[in-house]
Amino acid sequence: TPLTAITIMTDLLKQPDLPVSKRLEFVENADRQVNKITWLIQNLLTLSRLEADMLKFQKESVEMHGLLENVCGTLELLAEVRGVSLQLPPYKEAIFAVCDPAWTAEAFCNILKNCVEHTSQGGTVQILLAQNNFGTTVTIKDTGDGIAKEDLPHIFERFYKGKHSAKDSVGIGLAMAKQIMMRQNGVIHVESTKGEGSIFDVRIYKKAL
């Protein structure tokens, strides 16, 4: 789709009598489409490297509330525009997990972005933390549309788009999140009821499963 748009824009730009205002509009449009292609290629390369186990992950003891707070900061504007309350309650005690902070933040950003985009105005996306002898669990609950029963087994598959996916979605965000967590002794479990929202449980274990 971006390539088609660029082709149309470049054809129009070849017109010698095209007004300057239209020329600038088409150039800006083409630039946006190039950025889309760049983003898509970078993410596809990353996903391919993850699936081929070619990426090296750092192992650090990461304070998870701070990590999630930073992720929420990057999604604050999106949540505000959609009228969604993004909630991360404070915790009295620090909760740690051994993981790569940058890649783990990327995984949670993809999950939370998905939840925010599928939650209607006035809804909430809540993040809860827990820890036990086996590891750390991050639970993300939204009051959104929920996931259809037939879509639920496929949401972590590359390029899969459910019936209610955003039109600009390419279906790689959740696939990437799953691959990132799998390579860090982690799993993602999802429960969802259509019309009642979804619950993502992300568990990072202390030892390999």
C-alpha positions as a Markdown table, in Angstrom:
| # | Residue | x | y | z |
|---|---|---|---|---|
| 1 | Thr | 0.0 | 0.0 | 0.0 |
| 2 | Pro | 2.8 | 2.6 | 0.8 |
| 3 | Leu | 4.5 | 1.7 | -2.5 |
| 4 | Thr | 1.3 | 2.2 | -4.4 |
| 5 | Ala | 0.8 | 5.6 | -2.8 |
| 6 | Ile | 4.4 | 6.7 | -3.6 |
| 7 | Thr | 4.0 | 5.6 | -7.2 |
| 8 | Ile | 0.9 | 7.8 | -7.5 |
| 9 | Met | 2.5 | 10.7 | -5.8 |
| 10 | Thr | 5.6 | 10.6 | -8.1 |
| 11 | Asp | 3.5 | 10.4 | -11.2 |
| 12 | Leu | 1.5 | 13.5 | -10.1 |
| 13 | Leu | 4.8 | 15.3 | -9.3 |
| 14 | Lys | 5.9 | 14.9 | -12.9 |
| 15 | Gln | 3.1 | 17.2 | -14.0 |
| 16 | Pro | 4.9 | 20.5 | -15.0 |
| 17 | Asp | 1.9 | 22.7 | -14.2 |
| 18 | Leu | 1.3 | 21.3 | -10.7 |
| 19 | Pro | 0.8 | 24.1 | -8.1 |
| 20 | Val | 3.5 | 24.5 | -5.5 |
| 21 | Ser | 1.1 | 23.9 | -2.7 |
| 22 | Lys | 0.1 | 20.5 | -4.2 |
| 23 | Arg | 3.7 | 19.6 | -5.0 |
| 24 | Leu | 4.6 | 20.2 | -1.3 |
| 25 | Glu | 1.5 | 18.1 | -0.2 |
| 26 | Phe | 2.5 | 15.2 | -2.4 |
| 27 | Val | 6.1 | 15.3 | -1.3 |
| 28 | Glu | 5.1 | 15.2 | 2.4 |
| 29 | Asn | 2.7 | 12.3 | 1.6 |
| 30 | Ala | 5.4 | 10.4 | -0.1 |
| 31 | Asp | 7.8 | 11.0 | 2.8 |
| 32 | Arg | 5.2 | 9.6 | 5.3 |
| 33 | Gln | 4.8 | 6.5 | 3.1 |
| 34 | Val | 8.6 | 6.0 | 3.0 |
| 35 | Asn | 8.7 | 6.2 | 6.8 |
| 36 | Lys | 6.0 | 3.5 | 6.9 |
| 37 | Ile | 8.0 | 1.3 | 4.7 |
| 38 | Thr | 11.2 | 1.9 | 6.7 |
| 39 | Trp | 9.4 | 1.0 | 10.0 |
| 40 | Leu | 7.9 | -2.1 | 8.4 |
| 41 | Ile | 11.2 | -3.4 | 7.1 |
| 42 | Gln | 13.0 | -2.7 | 10.3 |
| 43 | Asn | 10.3 | -4.6 | 12.3 |
| 44 | Leu | 10.2 | -7.5 | 9.8 |
| 45 | Leu | 14.0 | -7.8 | 10.0 |
| 46 | Thr | 13.9 | -7.8 | 13.8 |
| 47 | Leu | 11.2 | -10.4 | 13.9 |
| 48 | Ser | 13.1 | -12.6 | 11.5 |
| 49 | Arg | 16.3 | -12.3 | 13.6 |
| 50 | Leu | 14.3 | -13.1 | 16.7 |
| 51 | Glu | 12.7 | -16.2 | 15.1 |
| 52 | Ala | 16.2 | -17.3 | 13.9 |
| 53 | Asp | 17.6 | -16.7 | 17.5 |
| 54 | Met | 20.2 | -14.3 | 16.1 |
| 55 | Leu | 19.7 | -11.5 | 18.6 |
| 56 | Lys | 21.7 | -11.4 | 21.8 |
| 57 | Phe | 19.8 | -10.4 | 25.0 |
| 58 | Gln | 21.4 | -8.7 | 28.0 |
| 59 | Lys | 20.7 | -10.2 | 31.4 |
| 60 | Glu | 20.2 | -7.6 | 34.0 |
| 61 | Ser | 18.2 | -7.3 | 37.2 |
| 62 | Val | 15.6 | -4.7 | 36.1 |
| 63 | Glu | 13.2 | -2.9 | 38.4 |
| 64 | Met | 10.0 | -3.6 | 36.5 |
| 65 | His | 7.8 | -0.7 | 37.8 |
| 66 | Gly | 10.3 | 1.8 | 36.5 |
| 67 | Leu | 10.5 | 0.0 | 33.1 |
| 68 | Leu | 6.7 | -0.1 | 32.7 |
| 69 | Glu | 6.5 | 3.6 | 33.8 |
| 70 | Asn | 8.8 | 4.5 | 31.0 |
| 71 | Val | 6.8 | 2.4 | 28.5 |
| 72 | Cys | 3.5 | 4.1 | 29.7 |
| 73 | Gly | 5.2 | 7.5 | 29.1 |
| 74 | Thr | 5.7 | 6.6 | 25.4 |
| 75 | Leu | 2.1 | 5.7 | 25.0 |
| 76 | Glu | 0.7 | 8.6 | 27.1 |
| 77 | Leu | -0.3 | 10.7 | 24.0 |
| 78 | Leu | -1.9 | 7.8 | 22.2 |
| 79 | Ala | -4.0 | 7.0 | 25.4 |
| 80 | Glu | -5.0 | 10.6 | 25.8 |
| 81 | Val | -6.1 | 11.0 | 22.2 |
| 82 | Arg | -8.2 | 7.8 | 22.5 |
| 83 | Gly | -9.6 | 8.9 | 25.8 |
| 84 | Val | -8.2 | 5.8 | 27.6 |
| 85 | Ser | -6.9 | 5.7 | 31.1 |
| 86 | Leu | -3.5 | 4.0 | 31.3 |
| 87 | Gln | -3.1 | 2.9 | 35.0 |
| 88 | Leu | 0.1 | 1.7 | 36.7 |
| 89 | Pro | -0.4 | 1.8 | 40.5 |
| 90 | Pro | 2.6 | 2.5 | 42.7 |
| 91 | Tyr | 4.2 | -0.3 | 44.6 |
| 92 | Lys | 5.7 | -0.2 | 48.1 |
| 93 | Glu | 8.4 | -2.7 | 47.3 |
| 94 | Ala | 10.5 | -2.9 | 44.2 |
| 95 | Ile | 9.9 | -5.9 | 41.9 |
| 96 | Phe | 12.8 | -7.1 | 39.8 |
| 97 | Ala | 13.2 | -9.4 | 36.9 |
| 98 | Val | 16.3 | -10.6 | 35.0 |
| 99 | Cys | 15.8 | -9.5 | 31.4 |
| 100 | Asp | 17.1 | -7.2 | 28.7 |
| 101 | Pro | 15.6 | -3.8 | 29.6 |
| 102 | Ala | 15.4 | -2.4 | 26.0 |
| 103 | Trp | 13.9 | -5.5 | 24.4 |
| 104 | Thr | 11.5 | -6.1 | 27.3 |
| 105 | Ala | 10.3 | -2.6 | 27.1 |
| 106 | Glu | 9.7 | -3.1 | 23.3 |
| 107 | Ala | 7.6 | -6.2 | 24.1 |
| 108 | Phe | 5.4 | -4.4 | 26.7 |
| 109 | Cys | 5.1 | -1.4 | 24.4 |
| 110 | Asn | 3.6 | -3.6 | 21.7 |
| 111 | Ile | 1.2 | -5.3 | 24.1 |
| 112 | Leu | 0.0 | -2.1 | 25.7 |
| 113 | Lys | -0.3 | -0.3 | 22.4 |
| 114 | Asn | -2.6 | -3.1 | 21.2 |
| 115 | Cys | -4.7 | -2.9 | 24.4 |
| 116 | Val | -5.0 | 0.9 | 24.1 |
| 117 | Glu | -6.0 | 0.8 | 20.4 |
| 118 | His | -8.7 | -1.8 | 21.1 |
| 119 | Thr | -10.2 | 0.1 | 24.1 |
| 120 | Ser | -13.0 | 2.6 | 23.5 |
| 121 | Gln | -13.1 | 6.1 | 24.9 |
| 122 | Gly | -13.6 | 6.2 | 28.7 |
| 123 | Gly | -12.1 | 2.7 | 29.1 |
| 124 | Thr | -9.1 | 1.7 | 31.1 |
| 125 | Val | -5.9 | -0.3 | 30.6 |
| 126 | Gln | -4.5 | -1.4 | 34.0 |
| 127 | Ile | -1.0 | -2.8 | 34.7 |
| 128 | Leu | -0.4 | -5.0 | 37.8 |
| 129 | Leu | 2.8 | -6.5 | 39.1 |
| 130 | Ala | 3.4 | -9.6 | 41.2 |
| 131 | Gln | 6.4 | -11.7 | 42.2 |
| 132 | Asn | 6.9 | -15.2 | 43.7 |
| 133 | Asn | 9.7 | -17.8 | 44.1 |
| 134 | Phe | 9.3 | -18.7 | 40.4 |
| 135 | Gly | 9.5 | -15.3 | 38.8 |
| 136 | Thr | 7.7 | -12.1 | 38.0 |
| 137 | Thr | 4.3 | -11.6 | 36.5 |
| 138 | Val | 3.0 | -8.5 | 34.7 |
| 139 | Thr | -0.8 | -8.5 | 34.2 |
| 140 | Ile | -2.3 | -6.1 | 31.7 |
| 141 | Lys | -6.1 | -5.8 | 31.8 |
| 142 | Asp | -8.2 | -3.7 | 29.4 |
| 143 | Thr | -11.9 | -2.9 | 29.2 |
| 144 | Gly | -11.8 | -3.0 | 25.4 |
| 145 | Asp | -13.6 | -4.9 | 22.6 |
| 146 | Gly | -12.2 | -8.3 | 23.6 |
| 147 | Ile | -10.9 | -10.9 | 21.2 |
| 148 | Ala | -13.2 | -13.2 | 19.2 |
| 149 | Lys | -12.9 | -16.8 | 20.2 |
| 150 | Glu | -11.8 | -17.8 | 16.7 |
| 151 | Asp | -9.1 | -15.1 | 16.6 |
| 152 | Leu | -7.6 | -15.9 | 20.1 |
| 153 | Pro | -5.4 | -18.8 | 19.1 |
| 154 | His | -3.8 | -16.8 | 16.3 |
| 155 | Ile | -3.1 | -13.3 | 17.7 |
| 156 | Phe | 0.7 | -14.1 | 18.2 |
| 157 | Glu | 1.1 | -15.3 | 14.6 |
| 158 | Arg | 3.0 | -13.1 | 12.2 |
| 159 | Phe | 0.8 | -11.0 | 9.9 |
| 160 | Tyr | -2.4 | -12.3 | 11.6 |
| 161 | Lys | -5.2 | -9.6 | 11.7 |
| 162 | Gly | -8.4 | -10.3 | 13.5 |
| 163 | Lys | -11.8 | -9.0 | 12.4 |
| 164 | His | -11.5 | -5.9 | 14.5 |
| 165 | Ser | -7.8 | -5.0 | 13.8 |
| 166 | Ala | -7.0 | -1.4 | 13.0 |
| 167 | Lys | -6.8 | -0.7 | 9.2 |
| 168 | Asp | -3.1 | 0.3 | 9.5 |
| 169 | Ser | -2.2 | -2.9 | 11.5 |
| 170 | Val | 0.2 | -5.3 | 9.8 |
| 171 | Gly | 0.0 | -8.0 | 12.5 |
| 172 | Ile | 3.6 | -8.2 | 13.8 |
| 173 | Gly | 3.5 | -6.3 | 17.2 |
| 174 | Leu | 2.2 | -9.2 | 19.3 |
| 175 | Ala | 4.3 | -11.7 | 17.3 |
| 176 | Met | 7.4 | -9.8 | 18.2 |
| 177 | Ala | 6.4 | -9.5 | 21.8 |
| 178 | Lys | 6.0 | -13.2 | 22.1 |
| 179 | Gln | 9.4 | -13.9 | 20.5 |
| 180 | Ile | 11.1 | -11.4 | 22.8 |
| 181 | Met | 9.6 | -13.0 | 25.9 |
| 182 | Met | 10.2 | -16.6 | 24.8 |
| 183 | Arg | 13.9 | -15.9 | 24.5 |
| 184 | Gln | 14.0 | -14.6 | 28.1 |
| 185 | Asn | 12.4 | -17.4 | 30.0 |
| 186 | Gly | 9.1 | -15.8 | 29.5 |
| 187 | Val | 5.6 | -16.7 | 28.4 |
| 188 | Ile | 2.5 | -14.7 | 27.5 |
| 189 | His | -1.0 | -16.0 | 28.3 |
| 190 | Val | -4.1 | -14.3 | 27.1 |
| 191 | Glu | -7.7 | -14.6 | 28.3 |
| 192 | Ser | -10.5 | -12.6 | 26.5 |
| 193 | Thr | -14.2 | -12.4 | 26.3 |
| 194 | Lys | -15.8 | -10.6 | 23.4 |
| 195 | Gly | -17.2 | -7.2 | 24.5 |
| 196 | Glu | -15.6 | -7.5 | 28.0 |
| 197 | Gly | -11.9 | -6.9 | 27.4 |
| 198 | Ser | -8.7 | -8.9 | 27.6 |
| 199 | Ile | -6.1 | -10.0 | 30.1 |
| 200 | Phe | -2.5 | -10.5 | 29.1 |
| 201 | Asp | -0.4 | -12.3 | 31.7 |
| 202 | Val | 3.4 | -11.9 | 31.0 |
| 203 | Arg | 5.5 | -14.2 | 33.2 |
| 204 | Ile | 9.3 | -14.0 | 33.4 |
| 205 | Tyr | 10.7 | -17.0 | 35.1 |
| 206 | Lys | 13.9 | -17.1 | 37.2 |
| 207 | Lys | 15.0 | -20.3 | 35.5 |
| 208 | Ala | 14.5 | -21.7 | 32.0 |
| 209 | Leu | 11.4 | -23.7 | 31.5 |
